[in-house]
Amino acid sequence: MGYFDYSQEPKSDIAFVDMKSFYASVECVARHLHPLKASLCVMSRAENASGLILSASPMFKKVFGRSNVSRAYDLPFDVRTRQFSYYNAKRQGLPTTPEFIKYIENWAKVTFIVPPRMDSYIEKNIEIQHIFQNYASPEDILPYSIDEGFIDLTSSLNYFVPDKTISRKEKLELISADIQKAIWQKTGIYSAVGMSNANPLLAKLALDNEAKKTKTMRANWSYSDVESKVWAIPKMSDFWGIGSRMEKRLNKLGIFSIRELANFNPDILKKELGIIGVDLFFHANGIDESNVHQPYKAKSRSLGNSQVLPRDYCKQADIELVFREMAEQVAVRLRKAHKKTTNVAIFIGFSKAEHRKHIQAQMKIDPTNNTEHLIAHVLTLVRKKYKAGAVRHISVSYAGLVDDSYSLISLFDDLETMEKEERLQSAIDTIRAKFGFTMIQKANVLLEASRSLECSRLVGGHSAGGLDGLT
């Protein structure tokens, strides 16, 4: 702990609030079920039980051992009949004893499997944001995701708890408990809170590694807790910013714990991992200079879209049709952001029955946001890389973005044709922006394999209640 003088580091009073199993909790409350005691999961394509588990209540996770973003066929029972599935259990390595079968079948009978309703979740999120604003100004609130958010309570502590005999840490605890109570009273949803009298990073780590496991669902970490709590995080991948790939890179440097990362030579980290290595070094020592009022914005970004298909797609023409539609949808977003792309990438994920590794490919291109040009580039990659196999997951992304005013024009370009294409494209975008993406569509949307009309009715990739997802 000799690297830093924490007395010189900035200090803020931060609460990081997370809604417990948010989607599942909203559905439980709507059905007058207890969010923590009922067994419920939100599943895409729940009507035919073939989708992803997007959110699960704590009881569902406890009984069936399933986390979010697993599939229906990972469950030890048949979703449609609610009967024990020997095939699924065997494939998952689960026991098939009479006692276990009876246990699972009893729970399956009282388990709710419901489709997602993104419009309802967004509406509930807005309610929760209004609750946050009872404790801090909008400038002091930073939504982190639809079910998480930072609140900087530095300016509010003494207003809500004026007692000077109470420490700032205790005041933060009292206000956070009050926020939890207000959320529950207004929405019926339980929440967990990570707190810190230091910075947002420590609040996030407190939430992920302690608050969710405590009876009060609250935990407060500060600079004094770095050695005893931050360094003691058991798995490196449980630390913010360290995924499985980064963990492997750190392992190659001989770093196998957060303690070792915090005490490693930062010069070597910078040499081997670049600036991100230095950031991880500081974070492992509890240092975070970001703040709620000026969140970090990436200098370079990409735009993309991905889909888990409703069935296995085996025909080349069907696969190319969906790639065409996705290439166009992302091109619309590109123009809406006033950007052009210089890099096109695709992803093809195969059905589990194929037992094949996924395909990833990308290519550099001249700056463009022209739909037909981008479709051509995407199809070039697909035809070059895909040969055969049942496809279940695909994505298209455009990176290396530049301003749409940037152009490369050669002597061989027909400027008049280019201007006509741009005017037509602009007219189509204007009509869609006003009347909806589905107002102008190609005839191929009527084909069985098309996903364009279905996807345009989604919010956040899920059932939306009739909202137009691309406007």
Secondary structure, DSSP 4 states (H G I P E B T S, - for coil): --S--GGGS----EEEEEETTHHHHHHHHHTT--TTTSEEEEETTGGGT-SEEEEE-HHHHHHH---SSEEGGGSSB-TTT--B-HHHHHHTT----HHHHHHHHHHHHTEEEE---HHHHHHHHHHHHHHHTTTS-GGGEEEEETTEEEEE-TTTHHHH---TTS-HHHHHHHHHHHHHHHHHHHH---EEEEEESS-HHHHHHHHHHTGGGSSSSEEE--GGGIIIIITT-S-GGGSTT--HHHHHHHHHTT--SHHHHHTS-HHHHHHHHTHHHHHHHHHHTT-----TTS----SS--EEEEEEEEEEE--HHHHHHHHHHHHHHHHHHHHHTTEEEEEEEEEEEE-GGG----EEEEEEEEEE--HHHHHHHHHHHHHHH--S--EEEEEEEEES-EETT-----TT--HHHHHHHHHHHHHHHHHHHHH-GGGS--GGGGSTT--HHHHHTEETTEE-SS--TT-
